[in-house]
Amino acid sequence: MAIAFVVLLAPLLLLLPPSASCVDVRFDFASFSFLNLTLLGDSYLRNGTIGLTRETDVPSSSAGSAICTLPIRFLDPETDAGAASFATKFSFSVTNPNPDSYGDGLTFFVSPGNATIGSTGGYLGLFNPSGNGSGGGNGSIIAIEFDARLDVGLGDPSGNHVGLDVDSPISKASVDLTPYGIDLKSGKLITAWVDYHQNVTMLKVWLGYTDVKPKDPVLITTIDLSKHFAEYMYVGFSASTEGSTEVHTIEGWIFQAFSSPAVANTTPSVPRNASGGSWSAIPAIPIADARDSPHRMLGLGLAIIGPATFAVAFAVLVWVSAKKWLEKKASKEVFKSEFLKGPRKFSYKELSSATRGFHSSRIVGNGAFGTVYKATLPGSGLTYAVKRSKQAHQSKKEFMGELSIIARLRHKNLVQLEGWCTEKNELLLVYEFMTNGSLDKILYRGQESGTSSMFKWSQRYNAAIGIASVLTYLHQECEQQVIHRDIKTSNIMLDANFNPRLGDFGLARLMDHNESPVSTLTAGTMGYLAPEYLQYGKATEKTDVFSYGVVILEICCGRRPIDSKDNKEHKLVNLVDWVWRLYSEDRLIEAADSKLNGEFDEGEMLGLLLVGLSCANPNCAERPTMRRVLQILNREAEPMAVPKKKPLLMFTSAASFSMKEIVSDIEGSTVITISTQI
């Protein structure tokens, strides 16, 4: 219907005055919103203020940019005097919780594209080592840099300077700010004024700690920027750090582009000093003559338009309606209605915006399926985790498998599926975001940052119970049994209260209870795979139990399934073998994670270690069911007897299959790559 309306009015629009040219553009943002900005990289909005680099107490590298969504006409190729002049005023601050960790700087820039993001460090989040930022378009990137770091290789005059850059971080002109009493790293709010007048090809920059424009500029340079303009350009800000905790913010922004001849006419009547929202040598936007008003032109257009327009509009309306009906029908054929009772379909546009164009800074994890991004939806501020497929054929199959399985599951220890998207040949799953990341991260990657010490014994024991509960649900309480096939610490997420949530059903399989397992080639992660699964490729609930046993030992010991920790010969050690050896030597308590500093219940530790060993028994027939495990952990059943020595591997009749059966099953199966991430 909207398209039909546009078609109906198209001839009328031809009679209206042309769109605003470079002489008529002005905007004033006292505060910012997602409606008028495009955020890229690490930039964000908070309380109407733009943050360009991430807030962190740990020195890191960060880059972000914020771009006005409105394209501005800077050049009219049809006229000789068609290049714009412009002026802008904005306030910014550079704060640093760790003054010893100094960073880089920020820029105000004009770019031919609206996707401008560059490298960290001296490239200011705007340029790249091989060229300018990925802005696109035919013009150049023009920037005023406010650089708080001395980079001799880029010709910086000091670690406190302002400069003019064109397609390079090496400035065309720059000046040290120290003699002017301006310290970019002071943490104070600094106001900047930038004026460029095309008629005299001159650019000036003022800086001050108040809202009153200083009498003298800090930078004056003569340059013809019209040579670098594209017809339409975008304006915005960028910043970067490299090994620093600096934070760059923008508070308030006014911008105006105007024609150069008007400047010459109005300059004498404008005071040299401007304050508040006033501008130096900037004309007011012209008001159209009432005799040429759009209403008069619209009336004339309505008198001219004939019935042919209505016929075209009707035809377009029918075509659009038919297309939508066909799309809905096709969508229903791909995604069954039972899949969609809970999750909703997201648009690619909103997920792209929420992940800042799937920027690398938003990546929170990687796996066999693809990449996981942190997504914050504009407006609502809701945060999700978005899984993006690698686009391989097998990934699409896993995508459909994960969607069909998890959409019908409901358990407090499952990561909740919120939605999905299949636009632009993408395969995207949207989950609720887990604040504390993965169990893998908290156990191992947390060792460097110290967050692993926050994962107390009570929380670890609770994690063991939670995963046992959800596996009991998947194996025995669902309408169809679900075999996960990839139980590991990186697939177990932790919410804000460290409660465990099992996720990643890309390798899961559905089957009826008491049904014989279906064979495929082995899928999963080395170190978590049961011996019979490696031998025959038969996934059963007992293969999930084995993987769960390995996870339990990791929770207790703080060691990876295959590790070289404390091994003088630097040989890889199997975690199950190591714990079983300590148990056989009556030293089982020594397997406890040293990072707990002895702060655990010894009885619970020993009991959980024995549960882990019983689940990781090489013989699948000797492993408990997950229901039995849950009862033991809840002290509703007696612990299982665990032999002192690790049993020898035996393939019982329940687990063995004829060679003819194996070959037959494998020939009809799909190859799934084994993940070797351990």
N, C-alpha and C positions, 0 to 999 in steps of 0.2 A: 504494500500500500504506500509506503514511504517513497519507493522508487517511482511509482506512478504519479505521486504528487510532484516530485521533482521534474519529471518529464512534462507535466502540465504547465509548470511555471518556467520552464527553461526559456521559451521565447520572451517571457516578460523580463527575465533577468538580463537578457541582452539589451533591453532598453534602459536599464538602471545605470547609474554612474559606475565607472570601473572601481575595482577594489582599492583599498587604501594604498597609496604609493609610499615611497620612502620618506615623503615629507610629512606624513600624517600618523606616525606610529609613536605611541607613548603608553607605558604601563607603570603602575605604582603598586608594589607589593609591600604593604606594611608587615604582613606575615605571609607564609608560604603554605600551599596545599598541593595535593597530588593533581588537582585539576589544571594547574598551570605549569607543572614541571615534569620533566623526564629525569629519573634518577638512574645513574649507572655506577657500576663498581660497588664500592663500600659506602656510598652516600646514603643518607637517610633523612627523614623529617621527624622533628620532635618539638612539640609545642610551638609550631609555626616557624621554627628555625631550621636551616639546612645544616646538617653535619656532613662534611665531605670525606673525612677519614674516620676509621673505626676507633671507638673508645676501648682502651685496653691498658692494664697495668704492666703488661709484658711487652717489651720492645718488639715491634713487628713491622712488616712492610704493608702498606695500604695505599689504595688509590681510588678516587671517586670523582664523579662529575655530576652537576645538576644543570639542566638545560631548559630554557623556556620553550614550551611547546609551540609557541607562535613563531612561524618563519617571518622574517622581516625583509622587505625589499631594499637592498642596499645599492642596487645598480640598475639603471634603465639603459639597456644597450641601444635603444632607438634614439637617444638624445646625447648631445655632446656634454651637457652639464647634468648628466643623470646620476652621478655618484652622490651618495648620502654623506652628510655629516652626522655625528652622533655624540651623545653625552650620557653619562651614567653616574649614579651615586649609590653607594652601598656601604654597609658596615660589616666588619669581620673581626674575628678574634682568633688568636693562636694560643692555646693553653696546653700545659704539659704537666701531668702529675709527677713526672720524674725529670727535673731540669737537667740532669746529667745526660739524658738521652735526647739530644737535639735532633730535629728532623729537617724537613725540606720547606715547602712553601705552598702557596695557592696562587691561582690566576683568575682574572676576569678575561674571557675570551670571546671571539667572534669566529664562527666556524661554518663552512659550507654544508655540514651535515649535522643531523640530530642524534648521532650515535658516537659522539667523540669521547673516547676513553683511551688513555695511554698508559705508559709504564710508571712504576713507582720511582722513588728517589729523585734524582735531579731532573727527571723528565716531567715532574709535576703533575702526573696523572693525565697529561695532555699529549705529549709527544712519545715517540718510540725510538729505539736506537737506530732502526732502519728508515725512519722518516717520521712524518707527523702522525697524529692520532688517527684512529679509524673513522674520521668524520664523514668521509665521502664527499662527492661534489667536485666542481672544477676550480673553486677558489682556494685561498690559503687560510690556514689557521692563524689568526692574529690574537696575541695575548699580552696582557699587562701582568707581569709576574711580581709577586710579593714574596721574595725568597729569603728564608731565614737560615740558609746554610751555604757556606762557602764551598764552591766546587771550582777549583782552579782550572780543571780541564774544560769547563764551559765558559771560562773567561769572566767569572763572577768578580766584582770589585770587592765584595766583603760578604760576611755572613748575615747581613742586614741591609738588603738593597731592593730597589724596584727597577724593573727593566721592561723593554718592549721586545717581544719575540714575534717572529714571522716564520712559521713552519719549522721552527727549531728552538731548542732550549738555549741556544747561544744568542744572547740579546743583540739587537741592532743598536740599542742605546740603553745605558743603565747608570744608576747613581747610588752611592752609599747614603743611607738614611741617617746615620749617626749624627752628622752636623745639624740635621733638622730637628733633633730631639725626638725622633720616632724610633721605638724599639718594637719590632714585629713580634718578638717573643715575650713581651711584657705581660701577656695575658689580658690586657685591657682591650676594650672595644675601640677599634680604630675605624674611622670613616674615610672613604676614598671617593674622590671625584675624578672622572676621566672625561676629557673633552677632545673631540677630533673635528677640525673644521677643514672641509675639503677645498674651499675656495683659497685657503692659504697653505694647504697641505701641512698642517701643524697639529701635533698631539701634545696635550698637557695632562699632568697628573698631580693632584693635590692630596695630602694626607693630614689628618688631624685627630685629636682625641675628643673633640666636641663636634656638635652638629653645625658649627659655623665654619664656612669654607675659608681657609687661610688666604691671605693676600697673595702670597707667592707660591707657585707650584714647585714641587720637588723635582719634577722631570719635564723638560721641554725638548722636543725633537721635531725636526722637519722630515716628513716622509709622505709620499703619495700612496695612500692605502687603496685608492680606487683600482690600482693595478692588481690588487690581491682580492678584490671583491668578486663573488659570484652574484648573480642577479638576486637570489634569495639566500640569506644567511641566518644562522641561529646564534643566540647569545647565551652565555652561561658562565659557570664557575667550575674549577677543578682544583684538586690538591693531592698531595702524596706524602708519604713518609717512607723511610727505609731504615729499619733498626731503631725505631723511635716510638715514643708514646704520645707524640703531639696530636692534638685534635684541632681541626680547622672548621670554623662555623661561620655562616653568613646570616646576618640579621637585618632584614629590610633591603629593598632594592627598587630603584627608580631608573627607568631607561627611556630615552627618546631619540628617534632618528628624524632628521629634518633636512631640507634642501639648503644648500650652501648660500644661494643668493639671499634668502631670507635672513641669514645671519648678518650679512653686511648691512641690511636695512634696519635691523633691530638692535645691533650692538650698542650704539650710542645711548639708547634709552634704558639700557639694563645696567644696574649697579654692578660694580666689579666684585663686591663681596656679596655672596648669596647665603642665606641661612634657611634652616628648616627644609621645606620641600621646594624652595625656589631654585631657579637654574640660571647660570651665567650664559647669556647669549643664546638662549633657546626660545624660539618663537612659539606662540600658542598654536594649537591645531586649528586650521581654518574651518569656518562654519559655512556650509553650503548655502548658496542663494536660494531663498524661498521659492523664487520663480522656477528654479530647476529642481524642486524638491522631488524625492522619490514617489510621493503620493500622486503628484501630477503625472509623472511618467508612467506610474502603474495604471492610472485611469486610462491613459492613452493606449497602453498595451492591451488592456482588457477589451477595448473597443475594436482592436485589430484582430485579436486571436479568433480563429474560426473553429468550427466543429471538428476539423481534422485533428486538433490537439487532443480532444476528448477520446477520439477513436484510438489514437496512439496510446493514451493513458490506460484505456480499458484493455488493450492488447497486452501491455506490459503487466498489468495487474493479474490477468489470467495466467500469463507465463510464470510470474513469480509464485503465484499460489500453487500451480502445478509442480514447480520445482521443489517447493518446500514440502509438498505432500510426498513426493518421491524420495526426498532425503529422509523424511521421518520413517517411511516404510523401510528404506535400506538400513537405517539405524536400528530399527526393531529386529531386523533379521540378524544383525551382528550381535547385538546385546539383548539377550532375553529379558523379559520384563521382571523376572524374579531377581536379576542381578541388580536392578535399579531401585529397589524398594527403599534402601537406605542411602547409598552414595548418590551424588548428583554429578551431572556433566558440567565440567568447567570449560570455559573458552580458552583457546591458546593465548589470546591477547591478555587476559587477566593473569594467567600463570606466567607468561613472559614478563609482564610488568612486575609481578610479585617477586620474581627471581632476578630482577634487573637485567633482563635479557639473557638469562641463564649464565650469568657472569661467574667466572672461576672463583671469585671471592665468596660466593654463596654456596659452594660445594661443602657438604658435611659428611659425605661418604661415597665410596665406590664399591661395586660388586660385579658379579658375573652378569647381572641383568643390565647394569648401566650405572648412571651417576645419580646421586641424591642431592637435592638442593634445598636450602632453607628458603621458604617463600612467605612474604608478608603481604597480604592483600591490601591494596590501597583503599583508603576510606575506612574499612572496618578495623584494620590493624591486626586481624587474625593471622596467626602463624601456622604454616603447614610444612610438611616434608614432601617434596615432589620427586618421584622416581622417574628418570628419563631413560628410555630404552636406547641401546646402542644401534637399533635399527636392523640388526641381523635377523634372518628368518627365524632362527630358534628363539630370539628375544621376543618376537611377536607371539610365538606359541606360548612362551612362558608368561607373557603379559596376559593373554587370554586365560591361561590357567590360573594365574593369581587372582584375576578379577572375578572369575566364576566361583572360586573357592572362598576367598575371604569375605566377599560381599554378603554371603549367607551365614557367616559365623558371628556369634556374639558371646564374648567372654571378657571379664574384667582384665585378664592378663594377655589379651591380644591387642596389637596395634590396630586402632580403628581406621578402616578405610573411609575417607571422606568423599572421594570422587575420582573422576577419570577424565581423560581428554584424548581424542584421536585425530585432531585437526592437523593440517599441514604435514601429513605423513609422520606425525609424531605419535609415540606411545607413552602416555604419561599417567601415573597413578598418584593420587593426592592422599596423604595420610595425616593424622594428627601429629603435631611436632612434639618430640620427646626432649624435654629441657636438658636432661643430664646425659643425652647421647646414648651410646651403646655400652654394654657391659664390658666389651673388649676395651673400649676407650678408658673406662674408669679403672680397670684392672692394670692396664699396661701403659698406655699413653699418658695416663695420669701420674705415672711414676716421676716423669720429668717436671710436671707442674706442681706436684704435691697433692693433687686432688684425690689420688688413690687412698690417702690416709683418711679422707672423709668417709670412705665406704666402710662403715663399721661392721662388726661381726653380726649384729642383729639384722642389719640390712642385707647382708650376704645370705644369712639363713632364710630370711623372708623371700629373697630372690629364688632360692632353691625350691621353696614351697610353691611359689607362684608359677614357676615353669612346670613343676610336676602337676599342678592343678590344671593348667591349660592343656598339657599333653594328655592327661586323663580325659579331658573333654573331647579332644580331637580323636583319640583312639577309641573311646568307648561310649561317649555320650551324644555324638552327632548322629543325624539321620544316616549319613554315610561316613565311614571311617576315613579320616584324613591322615595320610602319612606325609610328614613334613619333608623329610629327606635331607635337610640342611640345618640341623640344630647346631648352633655354635654361638660363641659369646658376641660376635659382631652382628648377629641377627636377633639378639635380645636387647631391647631398648629399656631405658630407665626414665620414668616420668619425674616430675618435680619432687616427689617424695621418695624416689629411688624404688618405686614399685616396678617389677619387671613386666615387660610387654613383648610377647613373641611376634616377630614380623617376618617379612620376606618369604612369601609362598610361591615364588617363581618356579620352584622345583617340586612342589607338593603334588600329591596324587590322591584322587578320590577312589574309594572302592566300597562295595557292600561288605557288611560285617560277615566274617567266616568265609569270605571269598579268597581264592588262591591269589597270591601276589603276582602282579604282572612284571615281567622282566624288561628292563631297559639297560643300556650301557651305564656304567657307574656314574652317578652325579653326586656332587657334594664337595667337601673340603678335606684334604688329607689330614690325618690326625684325629678326625672325628668319625671316620668310616669304619663300620663293623667289619670284622674279618670275612664273614660269609657274604657280605655285600660286595666286597672287593673280589671275592672268589667267583660269585655267580651273578652279581648284578640284580639280586632280588631284594627289593625294598619292602620291609615289613615293619610292623610296629616295634619289633625287637631291634631293628637297626636304629630307630629313633631313640630307643632306650639306651643303646650303647653311646650314642652321641651325647645324650643327657648326662650319662655317667662321667664322660670326659669333662663336660661343662662344670659339673659338681666338683671335680678334682681341681679345676682351674680356680673356682671360687674359694676353695679352702687353701690352696697352695700359692696362688698368685703366679703361676707358671703357665706357659703356653703348652699345648699338647705335644709339640716337638720343639725342644729347646736345647741350648748349650750352656745354660746358666750354671755357674759354679762347677764347670767341668774343665779341669786343667788341660785335658787333651783336645778341647774344643770340638768334641764329637757331639752329634745330635743325640739327645736323650728323649726317649718316649716317656711321657708323664705317667701313663698307667703302669709301665714297668718300674719306674722309679718309686712310686708310692707303694707298689706291691712289695718291692724289695725292702723298704723301710718297715712295712707291716710284718714281713717274715722275720725281721731282725728285732721285733718288739720295739721299734723306734718310730712308730706311726705318728706320734705327736710332733716329731721333728719335721713333718711335711707341712705343718701350719705356716701360713704366709708370715714372713718376718715383719712385714709392714704393719701388721696388726699389733706389734709390740707386746704380745702376750695378752692383749685385752680381748679375751674370748672365753666362753664357757667350754672347758676342756671336754666334758662329756658330750656336748653338742658337736664339737669339732671332730672327735673320734667317731661319733655316730654317723656324721655326714660323710666323712672319708670312707667309712665302710659301705655306706649306701652307694657312693661313687664307684667303688671297686666291684660291688655286686652287679651294678648296671653295666660296667665295662668288662664283665666276664667274657672271655673269648668264645665260650660256648653259649649260643643264643638261648638254648633250652633252659639254662641255669639263671638267666636274667629274670628279675621280677617284672611284673606289669607295672605300668605307671600308676594304676590305682593302688597297688600294694605299696609302692614307693611313697605316695601321698599319705597313706595311712601310717606308715612308719614315721614320716617326718612330723605328722600331727600327733604322734604318740598314741595312735589308735590300733597299732599292730606291733608285734615283736620284731626286732631287727632280724634280717636274714643272716644265716651262718656264712661266713666268708672264709674259704680255705687259706691257710697261711702262705702257701706257695701258689703262684699264678698257675691256673690249670693249663695243660697243654691244649692246643687247638684241636678240636674234634668236630667233624661235620656229621651231625646225626641224621637219621632218616628224615626228620622233619625239615631239615635245612638243605639236604642234598637233592640234586636233580640229575636226571640222565643227561648225557652229553647231547643227545638228539633233541631234548626239550630245550636246552640252553641255546643251541645253535638256531633252532626254529624260532625261539622268542627274539633273539638278537637280530635275526635277519629282518624281522618285521618291526623293529624299533627304530627310534630316532636317536642319533648320536647326540649326547649332551657333554659338553666340555667339562672336564674335572677342574674345579678351582683349586689352585695350589697356595692360596693365601692362608698362612698359618700364623 
